[in-house]
Amino acid sequence: MNLPLITAFAAIIFTQLIKYPIAQLTNKKSASIDLVTSTGGMPSSHSAAVSSLITALTLEHGFDSPLVAIATVFGVIVMFDSMGVRRQSGEQGIVLDILARHHLAELSALQRENITQAANSKLNPVIDDYEIDDYKHMIINKYLGHKPTEVIVGVITGFTVALFIRMTYYYFFS
């Protein structure tokens, strides 16, 4: 049985399931059940997955194992990326959404029709296939990345899940 793999997937599932209750407890107005299937939010399921994988590999093979080294480097990259590039992309998506909504609200119906006709007549190759009023599917999810605290809680959650699964496995199957 591949306990490190099972542990990593269990950590992902567990952290995704607890995101909504945590958001409700912290009184976030934007908390919706969609958090369970989205990226971002508290805690980081990516961080939980890699930290549980590292923990499970360390317990199974020892800290000096090359597998632990590979998983640790992989984990650091995943966690750094979730706090950096992905978080910035999410924040820029929010700003772009605000700007687009503001701009669309100021456009008159005639101006909207002219823009839509220009797009339909292939005058602008960038917006050829998009309707001005139907851009929501292009907006980046605001929960795309993580704050450092979300990553830290994800690491703690992943470590805890790995220990729990290992103890449970050896209690029942040893």
N, C-alpha and C positions, 0 to 999 in steps of 0.2 A: 504494500500500500504506500502510495506517495503522499506521506503526511505533510511535507512542505507545500505541495500543490493544493491539497485540500484545505490547509490552513490559510493560504493566501486567498482562495476563493471564498472561504467562510468569512474572512475579514472584510472583503468587499461587500458581501451580502449584508453582514451585520451593520457595517457603517452606513450603507445606503438606507437600511431600514430605520435606523435611529435618527436620521437627519430631520425628518419631519417633526417627531416629538421634541427634539432639541430646539428646533426653530419655534415651535409653539411655546415652549417653556421660556424662551428668551423674548417672547412677545414681539416677534417680527411680523409686521403687518403684511409683508409680501409672502409669508409662509404659505405654501400650497403643497398638496400631496405630490405635485410634479417634482419636488425635491428628491423624492425617492429614486427617480429615474434620470436625474440630471447630474452633470458634473459640477463640482464646486460645493460650497457649503460646509457646515460643521458636522462631523469631522471629515477630514480628507480620506476618502476611500482608497485613493492611489497610495497615499502614505501608509495607510493601514495595511494594504496588500503587500507592499515591499518590505515594511518593517516586520510583518508576521512571517514572510518568506525568509528574511534574514535570521529572525529568531529561531524558526523551525530548523533551518539549515545548521545554525550554530549548535543547537541542542542535539541534532542528529550526527553531525560530522566533526564538531569541534571548531573553535574559532580560527585555527590555522588552516582550515580547508580552502582550497582554491574556489570551491563553490560559494563559500561565504564571501570571499573577496569579490567575485563577480557580482553576486547579488547586492553587496554593499555599494559598489560603484554604480550599478544600475539604479539602486534605490536613491542614492544621493542625486543623481541626474533627474530622476522622476520628481523628487520633492522640490528641487531647485526650479525645475521647469514649471511646476504647478504654481509656485509663488512668483515667478518672473514673467515669462513670455505669455503663458495662458492667462494670468491675472491681468496683465496689461491689455491683452486682446479683449477681454471681457469689459474692462473699463472704457476702452475706446469704442466698443460696441454700444455701450450705454450713451456715450456722448453723441455718436452718430445717430442713434435713435432719437435723442432729444432734438438734435438739429433738423432731422428729417421731419419730425412731427411739427416742429415750429414752422418750418418752411412750407409744408403742405397746408397748414392751417391758414397761412397768409395768402396762399394762392386763390385767386378767384376761380369759379367754375370754368370760365372761358380759358383762362391760362392753363388749367389742368387739361382741358380738352385739346388745346394746341400742343402741349407736351406729349400727351398720349398719341396724338396723330403723328407727331414727328418721330416718336419711337416706332410706331407701326409702319411708317413709310421708310424705315431703315436709314434715316438721316443721321442718327447717332448710334454707331455700332456698340457702344457700351451699354445702352439701355434698350437695345432692340427687343429682347425677349422678356422684358419686365414691364408690368403695368405700374404706373405711378402709385395707384392706390393699394397695390398688393405687394408691398415690399417686406411685410412682416416676416416672411419665411427666410429673408436674408439677414435679419438682425441677429447678432451674436448673443447668445444666452448670457445674462448678467452674472450667472453663477459659474462662469467658465473656470476661473482660477481660485486660488486659496490665499487667505491671510496666513501669516506665520503661525498664529495660534491654532488655526484649523489644521495645519500640517503637524504641529506638535501633538495635538490631541489625537490626530490620526495615527501617529507613531506609537503613542501610549496605548491606543485601542488595539492596534495590530499586535503589539507585544503581548498584551493581555489575552487576546484571542488565541495567539499561538501557544501560550502557556496553558490556557484552559483546555484547548483541544488536545494537546500532548498529554496532560494529566488525565483527561477523560479517556483517551485512547488506551493508555497504559493501565488504567484502573479496570477497564472492561475487557481488554484483549491481552493482558499479560498473565 
